[in-house]
Amino acid sequence: MTAGIAFLFFSGLSAVFGVVYLPMLMRQPKAFVSPYPKADVRKRAASAIADGMLLLIFGLLAATQNSILFVAIAAAYVLLRDALFIPGQSVGKFLFGLRVINLGNGRPCGRLQSAQRNFILVVPGLNVVAIALEAVAVPRDPQGQRLGDKLANTQVIEGYGAREFVTSFQRALLDGIEMERDRGKQPVEVK
């Protein structure tokens, strides 16, 4: 009986959210026009898929281990993902070179802003409606903001990611090898 009541509650909540989502999105005042260009929507979709695959792993672990712990870890990841490991980046955003920034100061978003922009994605039912509606809203918004971004005053922009990290690592490695090679070429002083 309790599961049926919970299902009806979340279904009703989701229906109401679906009806008021677009008006809420349009009524959010813009403090200012962002000086940052809109991030590539395809990169954002790929980033979301990568984060979704990570959540799928947690879901499979929860099912096979019969443990609510993995569900709690998944919920915490969804809520804090944009500031959990690297400020302003989830695992997916790091892989695809995206970053969430605070529009007030231009710095990467912190845990509080990450929670503000992602809380809708943790609520059962609302998350499904939000994903469907935001897939339509993000490409149409001039700054690429979804409702969570507007509530937290954040924006997803292009940033330092895995590609740049690997390139920097390769460059440092090659510079080190070149320095060692140059050290061997130096003339030896004879006393």
MIMINU-303363 format. One record per residue (C-alpha): residue number from 1; residue in one letter; chain; z, x, y. Coordinates in steps of 0.1 Angstrom, whole numbers. Example, Ala and Ser with C-alpha at 12.3 -4.5 7.8 and 13.67 -1.06 7.14 Angstrom:
2
<num = 1, residuo = A, cadena = A, zz = 78, xx = 123, yy = -45>
<num = 2, residuo = S, cadena = A, zz = 71, xx = 137, yy = -11>
//
This chain:
191
<num = 1, residuo = M, cadena = A, zz = 0, xx = 0, yy = 0>
<num = 2, residuo = T, cadena = A, zz = 9, xx = 28, yy = 24>
<num = 3, residuo = A, cadena = A, zz = -25, xx = 45, yy = 18>
<num = 4, residuo = G, cadena = A, zz = -43, xx = 13, yy = 27>
<num = 5, residuo = I, cadena = A, zz = -24, xx = 9, yy = 59>
<num = 6, residuo = A, cadena = A, zz = -31, xx = 45, yy = 69>
<num = 7, residuo = F, cadena = A, zz = -68, xx = 40, yy = 61>
<num = 8, residuo = L, cadena = A, zz = -69, xx = 9, yy = 83>
<num = 9, residuo = F, cadena = A, zz = -50, xx = 26, yy = 111>
<num = 10, residuo = F, cadena = A, zz = -73, xx = 57, yy = 111>
<num = 11, residuo = S, cadena = A, zz = -104, xx = 35, yy = 107>
<num = 12, residuo = G, cadena = A, zz = -94, xx = 14, yy = 137>
<num = 13, residuo = L, cadena = A, zz = -85, xx = 44, yy = 157>
<num = 14, residuo = S, cadena = A, zz = -118, xx = 60, yy = 149>
<num = 15, residuo = A, cadena = A, zz = -137, xx = 29, yy = 159>
<num = 16, residuo = V, cadena = A, zz = -119, xx = 27, yy = 193>
<num = 17, residuo = F, cadena = A, zz = -125, xx = 64, yy = 198>
<num = 18, residuo = G, cadena = A, zz = -162, xx = 60, yy = 190>
<num = 19, residuo = V, cadena = A, zz = -165, xx = 32, yy = 216>
<num = 20, residuo = V, cadena = A, zz = -147, xx = 51, yy = 244>
<num = 21, residuo = Y, cadena = A, zz = -159, xx = 86, yy = 237>
<num = 22, residuo = L, cadena = A, zz = -190, xx = 86, yy = 259>
<num = 23, residuo = P, cadena = A, zz = -174, xx = 69, yy = 288>
<num = 24, residuo = M, cadena = A, zz = -145, xx = 94, yy = 285>
<num = 25, residuo = L, cadena = A, zz = -170, xx = 123, yy = 284>
<num = 26, residuo = M, cadena = A, zz = -188, xx = 110, yy = 315>
<num = 27, residuo = R, cadena = A, zz = -156, xx = 103, yy = 335>
<num = 28, residuo = Q, cadena = A, zz = -142, xx = 138, yy = 331>
<num = 29, residuo = P, cadena = A, zz = -144, xx = 153, yy = 366>
<num = 30, residuo = K, cadena = A, zz = -161, xx = 186, yy = 369>
<num = 31, residuo = A, cadena = A, zz = -139, xx = 210, yy = 389>
<num = 32, residuo = F, cadena = A, zz = -169, xx = 231, yy = 397>
<num = 33, residuo = V, cadena = A, zz = -202, xx = 240, yy = 383>
<num = 34, residuo = S, cadena = A, zz = -198, xx = 269, yy = 359>
<num = 35, residuo = P, cadena = A, zz = -214, xx = 302, yy = 368>
<num = 36, residuo = Y, cadena = A, zz = -219, xx = 309, yy = 331>
<num = 37, residuo = P, cadena = A, zz = -251, xx = 299, yy = 313>
<num = 38, residuo = K, cadena = A, zz = -250, xx = 274, yy = 285>
<num = 39, residuo = A, cadena = A, zz = -247, xx = 290, yy = 251>
<num = 40, residuo = D, cadena = A, zz = -275, xx = 286, yy = 226>
<num = 41, residuo = V, cadena = A, zz = -270, xx = 253, yy = 208>
<num = 42, residuo = R, cadena = A, zz = -284, xx = 267, yy = 175>
<num = 43, residuo = K, cadena = A, zz = -258, xx = 295, yy = 176>
<num = 44, residuo = R, cadena = A, zz = -231, xx = 269, yy = 182>
<num = 45, residuo = A, cadena = A, zz = -243, xx = 249, yy = 152>
<num = 46, residuo = A, cadena = A, zz = -244, xx = 280, yy = 130>
<num = 47, residuo = S, cadena = A, zz = -209, xx = 290, yy = 142>
<num = 48, residuo = A, cadena = A, zz = -196, xx = 255, yy = 134>
<num = 49, residuo = I, cadena = A, zz = -212, xx = 257, yy = 99>
<num = 50, residuo = A, cadena = A, zz = -195, xx = 291, yy = 93>
<num = 51, residuo = D, cadena = A, zz = -161, xx = 277, yy = 103>
<num = 52, residuo = G, cadena = A, zz = -168, xx = 247, yy = 82>
<num = 53, residuo = M, cadena = A, zz = -175, xx = 269, yy = 52>
<num = 54, residuo = L, cadena = A, zz = -141, xx = 285, yy = 57>
<num = 55, residuo = L, cadena = A, zz = -125, xx = 251, yy = 58>
<num = 56, residuo = L, cadena = A, zz = -143, xx = 242, yy = 27>
<num = 57, residuo = I, cadena = A, zz = -128, xx = 272, yy = 10>
<num = 58, residuo = F, cadena = A, zz = -93, xx = 260, yy = 21>
<num = 59, residuo = G, cadena = A, zz = -101, xx = 225, yy = 8>
<num = 60, residuo = L, cadena = A, zz = -112, xx = 239, yy = -26>
<num = 61, residuo = L, cadena = A, zz = -80, xx = 260, yy = -28>
<num = 62, residuo = A, cadena = A, zz = -59, xx = 230, yy = -19>
<num = 63, residuo = A, cadena = A, zz = -76, xx = 209, yy = -46>
<num = 64, residuo = T, cadena = A, zz = -75, xx = 236, yy = -74>
<num = 65, residuo = Q, cadena = A, zz = -40, xx = 248, yy = -66>
<num = 66, residuo = N, cadena = A, zz = -27, xx = 213, yy = -59>
<num = 67, residuo = S, cadena = A, zz = -10, xx = 227, yy = -28>
<num = 68, residuo = I, cadena = A, zz = -6, xx = 210, yy = 6>
<num = 69, residuo = L, cadena = A, zz = -1, xx = 245, yy = 20>
<num = 70, residuo = F, cadena = A, zz = -39, xx = 251, yy = 22>
<num = 71, residuo = V, cadena = A, zz = -44, xx = 218, yy = 40>
<num = 72, residuo = A, cadena = A, zz = -18, xx = 229, yy = 66>
<num = 73, residuo = I, cadena = A, zz = -35, xx = 263, yy = 69>
<num = 74, residuo = A, cadena = A, zz = -69, xx = 246, yy = 74>
<num = 75, residuo = A, cadena = A, zz = -54, xx = 223, yy = 101>
<num = 76, residuo = A, cadena = A, zz = -38, xx = 252, yy = 119>
<num = 77, residuo = Y, cadena = A, zz = -71, xx = 271, yy = 117>
<num = 78, residuo = V, cadena = A, zz = -90, xx = 241, yy = 132>
<num = 79, residuo = L, cadena = A, zz = -64, xx = 237, yy = 160>
<num = 80, residuo = L, cadena = A, zz = -61, xx = 274, yy = 169>
<num = 81, residuo = R, cadena = A, zz = -93, xx = 289, yy = 157>
<num = 82, residuo = D, cadena = A, zz = -106, xx = 298, yy = 191>
<num = 83, residuo = A, cadena = A, zz = -77, xx = 321, yy = 198>
<num = 84, residuo = L, cadena = A, zz = -62, xx = 329, yy = 164>
<num = 85, residuo = F, cadena = A, zz = -76, xx = 364, yy = 157>
<num = 86, residuo = I, cadena = A, zz = -97, xx = 374, yy = 186>
<num = 87, residuo = P, cadena = A, zz = -91, xx = 357, yy = 220>
<num = 88, residuo = G, cadena = A, zz = -118, xx = 331, yy = 226>
<num = 89, residuo = Q, cadena = A, zz = -134, xx = 334, yy = 192>
<num = 90, residuo = S, cadena = A, zz = -132, xx = 318, yy = 159>
<num = 91, residuo = V, cadena = A, zz = -146, xx = 335, yy = 128>
<num = 92, residuo = G, cadena = A, zz = -179, xx = 316, yy = 132>
<num = 93, residuo = K, cadena = A, zz = -181, xx = 323, yy = 170>
<num = 94, residuo = F, cadena = A, zz = -175, xx = 361, yy = 163>
<num = 95, residuo = L, cadena = A, zz = -203, xx = 361, yy = 136>
<num = 96, residuo = F, cadena = A, zz = -227, xx = 345, yy = 161>
<num = 97, residuo = G, cadena = A, zz = -217, xx = 362, yy = 193>
<num = 98, residuo = L, cadena = A, zz = -201, xx = 332, yy = 211>
<num = 99, residuo = R, cadena = A, zz = -169, xx = 330, yy = 231>
<num = 100, residuo = V, cadena = A, zz = -148, xx = 302, yy = 245>
<num = 101, residuo = I, cadena = A, zz = -136, xx = 310, yy = 281>
<num = 102, residuo = N, cadena = A, zz = -112, xx = 294, yy = 305>
<num = 103, residuo = L, cadena = A, zz = -133, xx = 281, yy = 334>
<num = 104, residuo = G, cadena = A, zz = -104, xx = 285, yy = 358>
<num = 105, residuo = N, cadena = A, zz = -102, xx = 323, yy = 355>
<num = 106, residuo = G, cadena = A, zz = -132, xx = 334, yy = 333>
<num = 107, residuo = R, cadena = A, zz = -109, xx = 349, yy = 306>
<num = 108, residuo = P, cadena = A, zz = -111, xx = 341, yy = 269>
<num = 109, residuo = C, cadena = A, zz = -92, xx = 309, yy = 260>
<num = 110, residuo = G, cadena = A, zz = -57, xx = 312, yy = 247>
<num = 111, residuo = R, cadena = A, zz = -39, xx = 293, yy = 219>
<num = 112, residuo = L, cadena = A, zz = -29, xx = 264, yy = 242>
<num = 113, residuo = Q, cadena = A, zz = -64, xx = 258, yy = 254>
<num = 114, residuo = S, cadena = A, zz = -77, xx = 262, yy = 218>
<num = 115, residuo = A, cadena = A, zz = -53, xx = 235, yy = 207>
<num = 116, residuo = Q, cadena = A, zz = -63, xx = 213, yy = 236>
<num = 117, residuo = R, cadena = A, zz = -100, xx = 216, yy = 229>
<num = 118, residuo = N, cadena = A, zz = -97, xx = 211, yy = 191>
<num = 119, residuo = F, cadena = A, zz = -69, xx = 185, yy = 186>
<num = 120, residuo = I, cadena = A, zz = -94, xx = 157, yy = 182>
<num = 121, residuo = L, cadena = A, zz = -108, xx = 176, yy = 152>
<num = 122, residuo = V, cadena = A, zz = -75, xx = 175, yy = 133>
<num = 123, residuo = V, cadena = A, zz = -70, xx = 137, yy = 134>
<num = 124, residuo = P, cadena = A, zz = -85, xx = 121, yy = 103>
<num = 125, residuo = G, cadena = A, zz = -113, xx = 97, yy = 112>
<num = 126, residuo = L, cadena = A, zz = -115, xx = 109, yy = 148>
<num = 127, residuo = N, cadena = A, zz = -128, xx = 142, yy = 136>
<num = 128, residuo = V, cadena = A, zz = -158, xx = 126, yy = 119>
<num = 129, residuo = V, cadena = A, zz = -166, xx = 105, yy = 149>
<num = 130, residuo = A, cadena = A, zz = -161, xx = 134, yy = 173>
<num = 131, residuo = I, cadena = A, zz = -184, xx = 157, yy = 152>
<num = 132, residuo = A, cadena = A, zz = -212, xx = 131, yy = 152>
<num = 133, residuo = L, cadena = A, zz = -209, xx = 122, yy = 189>
<num = 134, residuo = E, cadena = A, zz = -205, xx = 158, yy = 200>
<num = 135, residuo = A, cadena = A, zz = -236, xx = 169, yy = 181>
<num = 136, residuo = V, cadena = A, zz = -255, xx = 146, yy = 206>
<num = 137, residuo = A, cadena = A, zz = -234, xx = 153, yy = 237>
<num = 138, residuo = V, cadena = A, zz = -234, xx = 192, yy = 236>
<num = 139, residuo = P, cadena = A, zz = -272, xx = 197, yy = 239>
<num = 140, residuo = R, cadena = A, zz = -274, xx = 171, yy = 267>
<num = 141, residuo = D, cadena = A, zz = -245, xx = 185, yy = 288>
<num = 142, residuo = P, cadena = A, zz = -257, xx = 210, yy = 314>
<num = 143, residuo = Q, cadena = A, zz = -229, xx = 234, yy = 305>
<num = 144, residuo = G, cadena = A, zz = -229, xx = 226, yy = 268>
<num = 145, residuo = Q, cadena = A, zz = -194, xx = 211, yy = 270>
<num = 146, residuo = R, cadena = A, zz = -180, xx = 187, yy = 246>
<num = 147, residuo = L, cadena = A, zz = -150, xx = 164, yy = 253>
<num = 148, residuo = G, cadena = A, zz = -125, xx = 190, yy = 241>
<num = 149, residuo = D, cadena = A, zz = -140, xx = 215, yy = 265>
<num = 150, residuo = K, cadena = A, zz = -137, xx = 192, yy = 294>
<num = 151, residuo = L, cadena = A, zz = -101, xx = 183, yy = 285>
<num = 152, residuo = A, cadena = A, zz = -92, xx = 220, yy = 282>
<num = 153, residuo = N, cadena = A, zz = -114, xx = 232, yy = 311>
<num = 154, residuo = T, cadena = A, zz = -133, xx = 256, yy = 288>
<num = 155, residuo = Q, cadena = A, zz = -169, xx = 265, yy = 280>
<num = 156, residuo = V, cadena = A, zz = -186, xx = 282, yy = 251>
<num = 157, residuo = I, cadena = A, zz = -207, xx = 311, yy = 263>
<num = 158, residuo = E, cadena = A, zz = -227, xx = 340, yy = 247>
<num = 159, residuo = G, cadena = A, zz = -204, xx = 370, yy = 241>
<num = 160, residuo = Y, cadena = A, zz = -195, xx = 400, yy = 221>
<num = 161, residuo = G, cadena = A, zz = -199, xx = 393, yy = 184>
<num = 162, residuo = A, cadena = A, zz = -204, xx = 408, yy = 150>
<num = 163, residuo = R, cadena = A, zz = -239, xx = 422, yy = 159>
<num = 164, residuo = E, cadena = A, zz = -225, xx = 441, yy = 189>
<num = 165, residuo = F, cadena = A, zz = -195, xx = 453, yy = 169>
<num = 166, residuo = V, cadena = A, zz = -217, xx = 467, yy = 142>
<num = 167, residuo = T, cadena = A, zz = -241, xx = 483, yy = 168>
<num = 168, residuo = S, cadena = A, zz = -211, xx = 499, yy = 186>
<num = 169, residuo = F, cadena = A, zz = -197, xx = 512, yy = 153>
<num = 170, residuo = Q, cadena = A, zz = -230, xx = 527, yy = 143>
<num = 171, residuo = R, cadena = A, zz = -235, xx = 543, yy = 177>
<num = 172, residuo = A, cadena = A, zz = -200, xx = 558, yy = 176>
<num = 173, residuo = L, cadena = A, zz = -206, xx = 571, yy = 140>
<num = 174, residuo = L, cadena = A, zz = -239, xx = 586, yy = 150>
<num = 175, residuo = D, cadena = A, zz = -224, xx = 602, yy = 181>
<num = 176, residuo = G, cadena = A, zz = -197, xx = 617, yy = 159>
<num = 177, residuo = I, cadena = A, zz = -222, xx = 631, yy = 135>
<num = 178, residuo = E, cadena = A, zz = -243, xx = 645, yy = 164>
<num = 179, residuo = M, cadena = A, zz = -212, xx = 662, yy = 179>
<num = 180, residuo = E, cadena = A, zz = -204, xx = 678, yy = 145>
<num = 181, residuo = R, cadena = A, zz = -240, xx = 690, yy = 142>
<num = 182, residuo = D, cadena = A, zz = -239, xx = 704, yy = 178>
<num = 183, residuo = R, cadena = A, zz = -206, xx = 722, yy = 171>
<num = 184, residuo = G, cadena = A, zz = -223, xx = 741, yy = 142>
<num = 185, residuo = K, cadena = A, zz = -252, xx = 752, yy = 165>
<num = 186, residuo = Q, cadena = A, zz = -230, xx = 768, yy = 191>
<num = 187, residuo = P, cadena = A, zz = -233, xx = 806, yy = 192>
<num = 188, residuo = V, cadena = A, zz = -204, xx = 825, yy = 176>
<num = 189, residuo = E, cadena = A, zz = -188, xx = 851, yy = 199>
<num = 190, residuo = V, cadena = A, zz = -186, xx = 885, yy = 183>
<num = 191, residuo = K, cadena = A, zz = -156, xx = 906, yy = 193>
//
